[in-house]
Amino acid sequence: MLSGLRLILKGDDGDNGACLICGDKATGKHYGASSCDGCKGFFRRSVRKNHVYACRFQRNCVINKDKRNQCRFCRLRKCFRAGMKKEGEQNKFLFPIAGSCTCHSSHHLAPQTWAS
């Protein structure tokens, strides 16, 4: 029964191990799409800095592992078409929110108490 559950969960995310943008090895689902760390970082930087790219060719550049850095316009467009969303990642906190963790660790102390 547990192995059947794994198959269902594995099939639900659509991850076949390849980045949907460039075909490199996917490291997980990032911003809503199965992608490699390179495409995840490229998408994050592009969105956070509101980059506007232009294609120097016909807007149909090949985006694969070897050529993914040659056209940022086509790569970003492919990210969106693969399902990446600007709001895809949950907010990440530098410090845990008080009461959100039940580990009973000292990392919940105020920053000024860390040095002691």
matplotlib code that plots the C-alpha trace (Angstrom):
import matplotlib.pyplot as plt

x = [0.0, 2.8, 4.6, 1.3, 1.1, 4.6, 3.7, 0.6, 2.7, 5.5, 3.1, 1.3, 4.1, 4.9, 8.6, 10.5, 13.9, 14.5, 14.2, 11.2, 13.1, 16.6, 16.4, 19.2, 18.7, 15.8, 16.4, 12.7, 9.7, 10.7, 8.2, 5.7, 7.7, 10.2, 13.5, 17.3, 19.0, 20.3, 16.9, 15.5, 18.1, 17.8, 14.0, 14.3, 16.8, 14.8, 11.6, 13.0, 14.9, 12.1, 14.5, 13.2, 15.1, 15.1, 15.7, 18.3, 16.8, 13.3, 12.1, 12.4, 15.9, 16.8, 17.0, 18.9, 21.6, 24.3, 22.6, 20.4, 22.6, 22.6, 19.1, 17.6, 14.4, 13.6, 14.7, 12.5, 9.6, 10.2, 10.2, 6.7, 5.4, 6.7, 4.5, 6.8, 5.0, 6.3, 4.5, 5.4, 7.8, 6.5, 8.0, 11.2, 12.0, 15.5, 14.4, 11.6, 8.4, 7.9, 5.6, 5.9, 8.4, 8.0, 11.7, 12.4, 15.6, 17.4, 17.1, 13.9, 15.7, 16.0, 19.1, 20.8, 20.8, 22.6, 26.0, 25.8]
y = [0.0, 2.4, 1.8, 2.5, 5.8, 6.7, 6.0, 8.3, 11.1, 10.7, 10.9, 13.9, 16.4, 15.5, 15.4, 13.0, 14.1, 16.7, 20.4, 21.6, 24.6, 23.4, 19.6, 19.5, 17.4, 18.8, 19.3, 19.7, 21.8, 25.5, 28.4, 25.8, 23.9, 21.1, 22.7, 22.6, 25.0, 27.1, 27.9, 28.3, 31.0, 32.6, 32.9, 34.2, 36.9, 37.9, 38.3, 40.0, 42.6, 43.0, 42.4, 43.1, 41.1, 41.3, 38.4, 39.3, 36.7, 35.4, 34.7, 31.0, 30.3, 26.8, 26.6, 23.5, 22.7, 23.9, 27.0, 28.2, 31.2, 32.5, 34.1, 35.4, 36.5, 33.0, 31.3, 33.5, 33.0, 29.2, 29.4, 31.0, 28.6, 25.7, 26.9, 29.0, 31.8, 34.9, 34.0, 30.3, 30.2, 30.5, 33.3, 32.3, 33.6, 34.2, 33.6, 31.2, 32.8, 32.3, 29.4, 28.0, 25.3, 22.5, 21.4, 23.0, 24.4, 27.6, 29.1, 30.7, 33.0, 36.7, 37.6, 39.5, 36.3, 34.2, 35.6, 34.5]
z = [0.0, 0.8, -2.5, -4.3, -2.4, -3.6, -7.2, -6.9, -5.3, -7.8, -10.7, -9.4, -9.8, -13.4, -12.7, -15.0, -13.8, -16.5, -16.3, -18.4, -19.6, -20.6, -20.2, -17.6, -14.5, -12.5, -8.8, -7.9, -8.5, -8.4, -8.8, -10.0, -12.6, -12.5, -13.1, -12.6, -10.2, -13.1, -14.5, -11.0, -10.2, -13.6, -13.2, -9.6, -10.6, -13.7, -11.7, -8.6, -10.7, -13.2, -16.1, -19.6, -22.2, -26.0, -28.5, -31.1, -33.5, -34.3, -30.7, -31.3, -29.9, -28.9, -25.1, -23.9, -21.4, -23.8, -25.2, -22.3, -21.7, -25.3, -25.2, -22.0, -23.6, -25.0, -21.8, -19.6, -22.0, -21.8, -18.0, -18.0, -20.6, -18.5, -15.7, -13.6, -11.7, -10.0, -6.8, -7.1, -4.1, -0.6, 1.4, 3.1, 6.5, 7.8, 11.3, 12.4, 13.5, 17.2, 17.9, 14.3, 15.3, 17.8, 17.9, 21.4, 20.1, 21.0, 17.5, 18.7, 21.0, 20.1, 18.1, 20.9, 23.0, 20.3, 21.2, 24.8]

ax = plt.figure().add_subplot(projection="3d")
ax.plot(x, y, z, "-o")
ax.set_aspect("equal")
plt.show()
